[in-house]
Structures are given as structure tokens and as C-alpha cells.
Amino acid sequence: MLYAASMIPRRRWAYVPAAVAAAAAWIGIYRLLAPLADWLTYTLAGLQAGSRLASAVAFFLYEAPKVLMLLVIVVFGVGVIRSFFTPERTRRVLAGRRESIGNVLAALLGTVTPFCSCSAVPLFIGFVTAGVPLGVTFSFLVSAPMVNEVALVLLFGLLGWKVAALYMSTGLVIAIAAGWTIGRLGLERFVESWVFEVRAASADEPAAPISWPSRFRAGREAIADIVGRVWPWVLAGIAVGAGIHGYVPEQFMAGIMGKGAWWAVPVAVLVGIPMYSNAAGIIPVVQALLAKGAALGTVLAFMMAVIGLSLPEVIILRKVLRPTLIAVFVGVVGTGILIVGYLFNAVF
């Protein structure tokens, strides 16, 4: 027994050398990406510096591996964090909370829990039948797809920590404010009646403890799941961004999405809603738009509309919500996005 007990700390420390070696290798490779992209573009391919094609190729060869590497390291960490948040535990955290506190908790949980807009129907049923207020549920549904780890990692990798923090904070504010507003309107009667007839699964059963090796395995599984699903979108988005970076004139983009066009923000939101994309596909395009002179507020509004108010999400929500409540949801969230767009165009 003493021998077995003494082996537990050793097993825990056994992960440290491998983790240090992996971190050192990751940092070394990351630092080589910029000179490697230049060498591949200008030396190996022989493209002329300053040409449109060379600019687009160098953009793609640098950004694609950089973003994928950032995704791998951060998604692993988020996968470990997610092992603490099962759907049952999430419902227990949110059920019984006062709406003001519940809206904040729901928005924060939406950033780290493994749910997207495609999970709206089962989550909505589970939350409502577990006693979670309607407004709190909407705070979660806005935050989960909009402020997720993929969006934040891509923004950090492509536009820096300031824009990533800005997007996260404004997204959380929209999620909290939208949920609180919907909760104050008392719109429960516009939820389909069958939702309230569904019995909630028991959320009081204690969850089995999870070991740290199992949590690390969850991180690896998150990499296989999330990165495995989004890498084509990442490459496609970066390819589009590279084309914009290399070929679209700055004056053209600044005229369409610049600060001077008062109508740019609402048009960006209207264009973004019917688009079917996710953070992986749209954020590289956002980077290229900003580089070409598009206004930050307009671009943020466009991105939020694409990620947080997508047409597929609205179609899925129709299974549990009546059109009146869906219209209120889109209107409240859309108004918040418009405010963010105009505010940041005025400030920055």
C-alpha cells in the first residue's frame, strides 16, 4: 500500500518533462513560421517581392500554420476545462439562479462549454425543464456560438490580444443584455407547449470523479474533434483572406465598409445573418478586411452577425420557439450588434 501511494505523485510528475519538451518544440516551430513563409514565397517559389500574388501567397503560408498551431494548443486547454462542465452540471449551475446573476453565469459558461448553435434544441429543452429562466437560457444561447474558443484563438492569432479581448467583452455584454431583456419581456408563452411537457432528466445524480489523465485525454479528443472539423474552414477562410489581402484595392474596401458610410454597419449585419459560416471560416476574412481599410466596428458587427445570428441557428430554434419569440431574439441581439458596430466606429 505504501509503495502504491508513493507512486501516485511520481506518475503525476511523469507528465512534466514531456509537457516541457512539447512546449519548447511548439515555441521553436512557431518562431520559424515567418522566415519559413518568406523563404517559401520569395526563394523557393521565386515570386517577386511586392507583387500581388507574392503578397497573397506569403499571407497564406504564414497565417495557415500559425492559426492551426494556436488552435491546437488552446483547444487542448479548453478541452481540459470542458471536462469540468457536463450538460447536467451546467443545468445545475444555472437552475434556481436569479436572472441578473444567471445571465452573467450563463454567458460565461457559454464561452467554455462544448455547445454550439446546433445544440440549441436539446439544450433549450434541458434548461427550461430544469427550471432555468428563459432569459438566462438565451444568454447562454447567444454566448455559446458567438464567444467560443475557436473565435478567440483565431482573433488572437490574426489580430492580436486587444481585438480578441474586445470581441470577448462585447460578445458577453450582448449575451447578458439580450438575455436580461428577453427575460424582462415575459415571453414564455411563445415557447412551443411541448417543450414544457418534456420531463427533465435527473441532474441531481453525482457525477463520477474524473482523473487528470482522463482530463488530458479529453483535451486530446477536443483537438481531434474541433480542429479536425474546422481546419478546412480555417484554410478556406485564410485563402479568401489572402486573396483580399493581395488583390482587393484598399480604397474600394474602405469606401464600402469604412467609417464614412453610415449605412455600412446595418448592411454588414443584414449580409452576415444569412451567411452559413463559423468563426474558423469568417475571421481570416475579417483580418483581410481590416487590413484593407474596413472600419473595426463594421467588421465586428459583420462577424457577430455571421457567428451569432446565423440562419441555420434560427431554423433550429424554430423547433422550440414560435416566430414571435424568434423575431424578438433576432431583434434584440441584432440591436446589440448594431450598437457595438457604431460605438467602435466612433471610438476607434
Sine and cosine of phi, psi and omega as CSV:
sin_phi,cos_phi,sin_psi,cos_psi,sin_omega,cos_omega
0.00,0.00,-0.67,0.74,0.01,-1.00
-0.90,0.44,-0.62,0.78,0.00,-1.00
-0.90,0.43,-0.69,0.72,-0.01,-1.00
-0.90,0.44,-0.65,0.76,0.01,-1.00
-0.91,0.42,-0.61,0.79,-0.02,-1.00
-0.94,0.33,-0.34,0.94,-0.02,-1.00
-0.98,0.19,-0.36,0.93,-0.07,-1.00
-0.89,0.46,-0.76,0.65,0.03,-1.00
-0.88,0.47,-0.60,0.80,0.01,-1.00
-0.89,0.46,-0.66,0.75,0.01,-1.00
-0.90,0.44,-0.61,0.79,0.02,-1.00
-0.91,0.42,-0.70,0.71,-0.01,-1.00
-0.95,0.32,-0.28,0.96,-0.01,-1.00
-0.90,0.43,-0.37,0.93,0.00,-1.00
-0.98,0.20,-0.31,0.95,-0.13,-0.99
-0.91,0.42,-0.78,0.63,-0.01,-1.00
-0.85,0.52,-0.66,0.75,0.00,-1.00
-0.91,0.42,-0.64,0.77,0.01,-1.00
-0.91,0.42,-0.67,0.74,0.02,-1.00
-0.90,0.44,-0.69,0.73,0.01,-1.00
-0.90,0.44,-0.67,0.74,0.00,-1.00
-0.91,0.41,-0.65,0.76,0.02,-1.00
-0.90,0.43,-0.67,0.74,0.02,-1.00
-0.90,0.44,-0.66,0.75,0.03,-1.00
-0.90,0.43,-0.66,0.75,-0.01,-1.00
-0.89,0.46,-0.72,0.69,-0.01,-1.00
-0.90,0.44,-0.67,0.74,0.01,-1.00
-0.88,0.48,-0.72,0.69,0.01,-1.00
-0.91,0.42,-0.66,0.75,-0.03,-1.00
-0.86,0.50,-0.64,0.76,-0.01,-1.00
-0.94,0.34,-0.37,0.93,-0.01,-1.00
-1.00,0.07,-0.15,0.99,-0.13,-0.99
-0.89,0.45,-0.71,0.71,-0.05,-1.00
-0.90,0.43,-0.79,0.61,0.04,-1.00
-0.90,0.44,-0.53,0.85,0.03,-1.00
-0.92,0.40,-0.66,0.75,0.02,-1.00
-0.89,0.46,-0.67,0.75,0.04,-1.00
-0.90,0.44,-0.67,0.74,-0.02,-1.00
-0.90,0.43,-0.69,0.73,0.01,-1.00
-0.90,0.43,-0.60,0.80,-0.07,-1.00
-0.97,0.23,-0.76,0.65,-0.19,-0.98
-0.99,-0.14,-0.46,0.89,-0.02,-1.00
-0.99,-0.13,-0.84,0.55,-0.06,-1.00
-0.94,0.34,-0.77,0.64,-0.01,-1.00
-0.99,0.16,-0.33,0.94,0.05,-1.00
0.94,0.33,0.43,0.90,0.00,-1.00
-0.97,0.23,0.54,-0.84,-0.06,-1.00
-0.98,0.22,0.80,-0.60,0.02,-1.00
-0.87,0.49,0.71,-0.71,0.00,-1.00
1.00,-0.06,-0.20,0.98,0.03,-1.00
-0.98,0.22,0.36,-0.93,-0.01,-1.00
-0.90,0.43,-0.67,0.74,-0.01,-1.00
-0.90,0.44,-0.71,0.70,0.00,-1.00
-0.88,0.47,-0.64,0.77,0.02,-1.00
-0.89,0.47,-0.68,0.73,-0.01,-1.00
-0.93,0.37,-0.69,0.72,-0.02,-1.00
-0.91,0.42,-0.71,0.70,0.00,-1.00
-0.89,0.46,-0.63,0.78,0.05,-1.00
-0.85,0.52,-0.75,0.66,-0.05,-1.00
-0.92,0.39,-0.71,0.70,-0.07,-1.00
-0.92,0.39,-0.42,0.91,0.05,-1.00
-1.00,0.04,-0.73,0.69,-0.12,-0.99
-0.96,0.30,-0.59,0.81,-0.08,-1.00
-0.88,0.48,-0.82,0.57,0.02,-1.00
-0.92,0.38,-0.53,0.85,0.00,-1.00
-0.89,0.46,-0.74,0.67,-0.04,-1.00
-0.92,0.39,-0.65,0.76,0.01,-1.00
-0.90,0.44,-0.62,0.79,0.03,-1.00
-0.92,0.39,-0.66,0.75,0.05,-1.00
-0.90,0.43,-0.65,0.76,0.04,-1.00
-0.87,0.50,-0.71,0.71,-0.05,-1.00
-0.86,0.50,-0.76,0.65,-0.11,-0.99
-0.94,0.34,-0.64,0.77,-0.06,-1.00
-0.98,0.19,-0.62,0.78,0.02,-1.00
-0.90,0.44,-0.56,0.83,0.09,-1.00
-0.87,0.49,-0.74,0.67,0.02,-1.00
-0.88,0.47,-0.67,0.74,0.02,-1.00
-0.91,0.40,-0.58,0.81,0.05,-1.00
-0.88,0.48,-0.62,0.78,0.07,-1.00
-0.91,0.42,-0.70,0.71,0.02,-1.00
-0.88,0.47,-0.63,0.78,-0.03,-1.00
-0.90,0.44,-0.41,0.91,0.00,-1.00
-0.90,0.43,-0.27,0.96,0.05,-1.00
-1.00,0.05,-0.19,0.98,-0.12,-0.99
-0.84,-0.54,1.00,0.00,0.16,-0.99
-0.99,0.12,0.30,-0.95,0.06,-1.00
-0.84,0.54,-0.62,0.78,0.00,-1.00
-0.90,0.43,-0.69,0.72,0.00,-1.00
-0.91,0.41,-0.61,0.79,0.04,-1.00
-0.88,0.47,-0.69,0.73,0.03,-1.00
-0.90,0.44,-0.64,0.77,0.01,-1.00
-0.90,0.44,-0.61,0.79,0.00,-1.00
-0.91,0.42,-0.64,0.77,-0.11,-0.99
-1.00,0.05,-0.49,0.87,-0.06,-1.00
-0.91,0.41,0.68,-0.73,0.08,-1.00
0.99,0.13,-0.02,1.00,0.02,-1.00
-0.99,0.17,0.52,-0.86,0.16,-0.99
-0.92,0.40,0.50,-0.86,-0.17,-0.99
-0.87,0.50,-0.66,0.75,-0.04,-1.00
-0.88,0.47,-0.72,0.69,0.04,-1.00
-0.94,0.34,-0.66,0.75,-0.02,-1.00
-0.89,0.46,-0.60,0.80,0.03,-1.00
-0.88,0.47,-0.68,0.74,0.01,-1.00
-0.91,0.40,-0.74,0.68,0.00,-1.00
-0.88,0.47,-0.66,0.75,-0.02,-1.00
-0.90,0.44,-0.68,0.74,0.01,-1.00
-0.90,0.43,-0.66,0.75,0.02,-1.00
-0.92,0.39,-0.66,0.75,0.02,-1.00
-0.91,0.42,-0.52,0.85,0.00,-1.00
-0.90,0.45,-0.39,0.92,-0.02,-1.00
-0.98,0.17,-0.34,0.94,-0.11,-0.99
-0.86,-0.51,-0.16,0.99,-0.03,-1.00
-1.00,-0.02,0.47,-0.88,-0.17,-0.99
-0.99,0.12,0.83,0.56,-0.03,-1.00
-0.79,-0.62,0.53,-0.85,0.05,-1.00
-0.76,-0.65,-0.09,-1.00,-0.04,-1.00
-0.89,0.45,-0.44,0.90,0.02,-1.00
-0.93,0.37,-0.30,0.95,0.02,-1.00
-1.00,-0.05,0.21,0.98,-0.14,-0.99
-0.88,0.47,-0.68,0.73,-0.10,-0.99
-0.91,0.42,-0.84,0.54,0.00,-1.00
-0.89,0.45,-0.58,0.81,0.03,-1.00
-0.92,0.39,-0.67,0.74,-0.01,-1.00
-0.88,0.48,-0.71,0.70,0.03,-1.00
-0.87,0.50,-0.75,0.67,-0.03,-1.00
-0.88,0.47,-0.67,0.74,-0.02,-1.00
-0.92,0.39,-0.74,0.67,-0.05,-1.00
-0.90,0.43,-0.71,0.71,-0.03,-1.00
-0.95,0.31,-0.33,0.94,0.06,-1.00
-1.00,0.06,0.01,1.00,0.05,-1.00
1.00,-0.05,0.20,0.98,0.05,-1.00
-0.96,0.27,0.79,-0.61,0.00,-1.00
-0.85,0.53,0.49,-0.87,-0.07,-1.00
-0.86,0.51,-0.69,0.72,-0.01,-1.00
-0.90,0.45,-0.62,0.79,0.04,-1.00
-0.90,0.44,-0.65,0.76,0.04,-1.00
-0.87,0.50,-0.66,0.75,0.00,-1.00
-0.93,0.37,-0.56,0.83,0.09,-1.00
-0.85,0.52,-0.66,0.75,0.03,-1.00
-0.92,0.40,-0.69,0.72,-0.06,-1.00
-0.92,0.39,-0.49,0.87,0.07,-1.00
-0.97,0.23,-0.69,0.73,-0.09,-1.00
-0.95,0.32,-0.66,0.75,-0.14,-0.99
-0.84,0.54,-0.76,0.65,0.02,-1.00
-0.98,0.18,-0.53,0.85,-0.13,-0.99
-0.98,0.19,-0.76,0.65,-0.06,-1.00
-0.96,-0.29,0.98,0.18,-0.02,-1.00
-0.87,-0.49,0.16,-0.99,-0.11,-0.99
-0.91,0.42,-0.54,0.84,0.02,-1.00
-0.91,0.42,-0.72,0.70,0.02,-1.00
-0.87,0.49,-0.72,0.70,-0.07,-1.00
-0.93,0.37,-0.64,0.77,0.01,-1.00
-0.91,0.42,-0.70,0.71,0.00,-1.00
-0.90,0.43,-0.67,0.74,0.03,-1.00
-0.90,0.44,-0.67,0.74,0.03,-1.00
-0.89,0.46,-0.70,0.72,-0.04,-1.00
-0.94,0.34,-0.58,0.82,-0.10,-1.00
-0.99,-0.11,-0.55,0.84,-0.13,-0.99
-0.83,-0.55,-0.07,1.00,0.05,-1.00
0.99,-0.13,0.23,-0.97,-0.11,-0.99
-0.94,0.34,-0.48,0.88,-0.03,-1.00
-0.91,0.41,-0.72,0.70,0.02,-1.00
-0.92,0.38,-0.63,0.78,0.03,-1.00
-0.88,0.47,-0.70,0.71,0.03,-1.00
-0.91,0.41,-0.62,0.78,0.03,-1.00
-0.89,0.46,-0.71,0.70,0.01,-1.00
-0.90,0.44,-0.69,0.72,-0.01,-1.00
-0.88,0.47,-0.72,0.69,-0.05,-1.00
-0.91,0.41,-0.70,0.72,0.00,-1.00
-0.93,0.36,-0.60,0.80,0.05,-1.00
-0.89,0.45,-0.67,0.74,0.04,-1.00
-0.91,0.42,-0.65,0.76,0.02,-1.00
-0.88,0.47,-0.70,0.72,0.02,-1.00
-0.88,0.47,-0.70,0.72,-0.01,-1.00
-0.89,0.46,-0.71,0.71,-0.01,-1.00
-0.92,0.40,-0.73,0.68,-0.04,-1.00
-0.92,0.40,-0.65,0.76,0.00,-1.00
-0.91,0.42,-0.71,0.71,0.02,-1.00
-0.90,0.44,-0.66,0.75,0.00,-1.00
-0.90,0.43,-0.67,0.74,0.00,-1.00
-0.90,0.44,-0.73,0.68,0.00,-1.00
-0.89,0.45,-0.61,0.79,0.04,-1.00
-0.89,0.45,-0.58,0.82,-0.01,-1.00
-0.95,0.30,-0.38,0.92,-0.08,-1.00
-0.99,0.17,-0.25,0.97,0.03,-1.00
0.88,0.47,0.85,0.52,-0.12,-0.99
-0.97,-0.24,0.34,0.94,-0.02,-1.00
-0.84,0.55,-0.46,0.89,-0.03,-1.00
-0.93,0.38,-0.23,0.97,0.02,-1.00
-0.99,-0.11,0.16,0.99,0.18,-0.98
-1.00,0.06,0.68,-0.73,0.00,-1.00
-0.82,0.57,0.70,-0.72,-0.14,-0.99
-0.88,0.48,-0.50,0.87,-0.06,-1.00
-0.92,0.39,-0.36,0.93,0.00,-1.00
-0.89,0.46,-0.65,0.76,-0.04,-1.00
-0.97,0.25,-0.23,0.97,0.01,-1.00
-1.00,0.03,-0.19,0.98,-0.01,-1.00
-0.98,0.20,0.75,-0.66,0.01,-1.00
-0.99,0.16,0.75,-0.66,0.03,-1.00
-0.96,0.29,0.66,-0.75,0.11,-0.99
-0.93,0.38,0.50,-0.86,-0.04,-1.00
-0.89,0.46,0.80,-0.59,0.02,-1.00
-0.95,-0.31,0.15,0.99,-0.07,-1.00
-1.00,-0.08,-0.15,0.99,0.00,-1.00
-0.94,0.33,0.77,-0.63,-0.02,-1.00
-0.91,0.42,0.71,-0.71,0.02,-1.00
-0.97,0.24,0.58,-0.82,0.01,-1.00
-0.92,0.38,0.64,-0.77,0.00,-1.00
-0.89,0.45,0.57,-0.82,-0.03,-1.00
-0.93,-0.37,0.77,-0.64,0.01,-1.00
-0.98,0.20,0.33,-0.94,0.01,-1.00
-0.90,0.43,-0.62,0.79,0.12,-0.99
-0.85,0.53,-0.58,0.81,0.05,-1.00
-0.93,0.36,-0.57,0.82,0.04,-1.00
-0.93,0.38,-0.65,0.76,0.06,-1.00
-0.90,0.44,-0.61,0.79,0.06,-1.00
-0.90,0.44,-0.59,0.81,0.08,-1.00
-0.89,0.45,-0.59,0.80,0.06,-1.00
-0.90,0.45,-0.69,0.73,0.03,-1.00
-0.91,0.41,-0.62,0.79,0.03,-1.00
-0.92,0.40,-0.56,0.83,0.05,-1.00
-0.90,0.44,-0.63,0.78,0.05,-1.00
-0.88,0.48,-0.74,0.67,-0.02,-1.00
-0.89,0.46,-0.61,0.79,-0.05,-1.00
-0.97,0.24,-0.84,0.54,-0.14,-0.99
-0.96,0.27,-0.82,0.57,-0.01,-1.00
-0.89,0.45,-0.60,0.80,0.03,-1.00
-0.89,0.47,-0.51,0.86,0.00,-1.00
-1.00,0.06,-0.55,0.83,-0.17,-0.98
-0.99,-0.16,-0.19,0.98,-0.10,-0.99
-0.87,0.48,-0.59,0.81,0.07,-1.00
-0.89,0.45,-0.59,0.81,0.04,-1.00
-0.92,0.40,-0.61,0.79,0.03,-1.00
-0.87,0.49,-0.77,0.63,-0.03,-1.00
-0.91,0.42,-0.64,0.76,0.02,-1.00
-0.91,0.42,-0.69,0.72,0.01,-1.00
-0.90,0.44,-0.67,0.75,0.02,-1.00
-0.92,0.39,-0.58,0.82,0.04,-1.00
-0.90,0.44,-0.70,0.72,0.06,-1.00
-0.89,0.45,-0.69,0.72,0.03,-1.00
-0.88,0.48,-0.62,0.79,0.03,-1.00
-0.90,0.44,-0.64,0.77,0.04,-1.00
-0.90,0.44,-0.68,0.74,0.05,-1.00
-0.90,0.43,-0.68,0.74,-0.02,-1.00
-0.87,0.49,-0.63,0.78,-0.10,-1.00
-1.00,0.00,-0.49,0.87,-0.23,-0.97
-0.86,-0.50,-0.40,0.91,-0.07,-1.00
-0.99,0.13,0.81,-0.58,0.00,-1.00
-0.91,0.42,0.62,-0.79,-0.02,-1.00
-0.89,0.46,-0.65,0.76,-0.04,-1.00
-0.89,0.46,-0.59,0.81,-0.01,-1.00
-0.90,0.43,-0.75,0.66,-0.04,-1.00
-0.94,0.34,-0.63,0.78,0.02,-1.00
-0.90,0.44,-0.55,0.84,0.02,-1.00
-0.94,0.33,-0.54,0.84,-0.03,-1.00
-0.99,0.12,-0.70,0.71,-0.12,-0.99
-0.87,-0.49,0.40,0.92,0.01,-1.00
-0.99,0.10,0.08,-1.00,-0.03,-1.00
-0.92,0.39,-0.46,0.89,-0.09,-1.00
-0.95,0.32,-0.36,0.93,-0.02,-1.00
-1.00,0.00,0.97,-0.23,-0.06,-1.00
-0.90,0.45,-0.46,0.89,-0.06,-1.00
-1.00,0.09,-0.05,1.00,-0.11,-0.99
-0.90,0.43,-0.65,0.76,-0.06,-1.00
-0.91,0.42,-0.80,0.60,0.02,-1.00
-0.89,0.46,-0.57,0.82,0.04,-1.00
-0.91,0.40,-0.64,0.77,0.03,-1.00
-0.88,0.47,-0.64,0.77,0.03,-1.00
-0.92,0.39,-0.71,0.71,-0.01,-1.00
-0.90,0.44,-0.60,0.80,0.03,-1.00
-0.95,0.32,-0.58,0.82,-0.08,-1.00
-0.96,0.29,-0.54,0.84,-0.10,-1.00
-0.86,0.50,-0.76,0.65,-0.05,-1.00
-0.98,0.22,-0.10,0.99,-0.02,-1.00
-0.95,0.31,0.67,-0.74,0.06,-1.00
-0.97,-0.23,0.99,-0.17,0.02,-1.00
-0.41,-0.91,0.02,-1.00,0.06,-1.00
-0.69,-0.72,-0.07,-1.00,-0.06,-1.00
-0.86,0.51,-0.62,0.78,-0.06,-1.00
-0.88,0.47,-0.58,0.82,-0.04,-1.00
-1.00,0.02,-0.46,0.89,-0.16,-0.99
-0.99,-0.10,-0.49,0.87,-0.11,-0.99
-0.93,0.37,-0.63,0.78,0.11,-0.99
-0.86,0.50,-0.54,0.84,0.08,-1.00
-0.92,0.40,-0.64,0.77,0.04,-1.00
-0.86,0.51,-0.69,0.73,0.01,-1.00
-0.85,0.53,-0.71,0.71,-0.02,-1.00
-0.92,0.39,-0.61,0.79,0.02,-1.00
-0.89,0.46,-0.69,0.72,0.02,-1.00
-0.90,0.44,-0.64,0.77,-0.01,-1.00
-0.91,0.42,-0.40,0.92,-0.02,-1.00
-1.00,-0.07,0.12,0.99,0.10,-0.99
0.97,-0.26,0.06,1.00,0.06,-1.00
-0.92,0.39,0.55,-0.83,-0.04,-1.00
-0.96,0.29,0.60,-0.80,-0.07,-1.00
-0.87,0.50,-0.71,0.70,-0.02,-1.00
-0.89,0.46,-0.66,0.75,0.01,-1.00
-0.90,0.43,-0.68,0.73,-0.01,-1.00
-0.93,0.38,-0.65,0.76,0.05,-1.00
-0.88,0.47,-0.66,0.75,0.03,-1.00
-0.89,0.46,-0.68,0.73,0.04,-1.00
-0.87,0.50,-0.73,0.68,-0.04,-1.00
-0.91,0.42,-0.68,0.73,0.00,-1.00
-0.90,0.44,-0.61,0.79,0.02,-1.00
-0.91,0.40,-0.66,0.75,0.00,-1.00
-0.90,0.43,-0.70,0.71,-0.11,-0.99
-0.99,0.11,-0.66,0.75,-0.15,-0.99
-0.99,-0.13,-0.27,0.96,-0.02,-1.00
-0.76,-0.65,0.68,0.74,-0.06,-1.00
-0.95,0.32,0.49,-0.87,0.01,-1.00
-0.88,0.48,-0.66,0.75,0.06,-1.00
-0.85,0.53,-0.61,0.79,0.03,-1.00
-0.89,0.45,-0.68,0.73,0.01,-1.00
-0.88,0.47,-0.65,0.76,0.01,-1.00
-0.90,0.44,-0.67,0.74,0.02,-1.00
-0.91,0.42,-0.68,0.73,-0.03,-1.00
-0.90,0.43,-0.42,0.91,0.00,-1.00
-0.88,0.48,-0.36,0.93,0.01,-1.00
-0.93,0.36,-0.39,0.92,-0.05,-1.00
-0.85,-0.53,-0.25,0.97,-0.04,-1.00
-0.86,-0.51,0.56,-0.83,0.08,-1.00
-0.99,0.15,0.37,-0.93,-0.10,-0.99
-0.81,0.59,-0.57,0.82,-0.01,-1.00
-0.87,0.49,-0.71,0.70,-0.03,-1.00
-0.94,0.33,-0.59,0.81,0.07,-1.00
-0.89,0.45,-0.67,0.74,0.02,-1.00
-0.89,0.45,-0.64,0.77,0.05,-1.00
-0.90,0.43,-0.69,0.72,0.02,-1.00
-0.85,0.52,-0.77,0.64,0.00,-1.00
-0.90,0.44,-0.65,0.76,-0.02,-1.00
-0.92,0.40,-0.69,0.72,-0.02,-1.00
-0.92,0.38,-0.74,0.67,0.00,-1.00
-0.91,0.41,-0.67,0.74,0.02,-1.00
-0.88,0.48,-0.63,0.78,0.05,-1.00
-0.89,0.45,-0.67,0.75,0.06,-1.00
-0.88,0.48,-0.65,0.76,0.02,-1.00
-0.91,0.41,-0.65,0.76,0.04,-1.00
-0.88,0.48,-0.68,0.73,0.01,-1.00
-0.88,0.48,-0.69,0.72,0.02,-1.00
-0.87,0.49,-0.70,0.72,-0.02,-1.00
-0.88,0.48,-0.76,0.65,0.00,-1.00
-0.92,0.39,-0.61,0.79,-0.03,-1.00
-0.89,0.46,-0.74,0.67,-0.05,-1.00
-0.97,0.25,-0.43,0.91,0.14,-0.99
-0.93,0.37,-0.52,0.85,0.00,-1.00
-0.98,0.21,-0.55,0.83,-0.09,-1.00
-1.00,0.06,-0.64,0.77,-0.10,-0.99
-0.97,-0.25,0.00,0.00,0.00,0.00
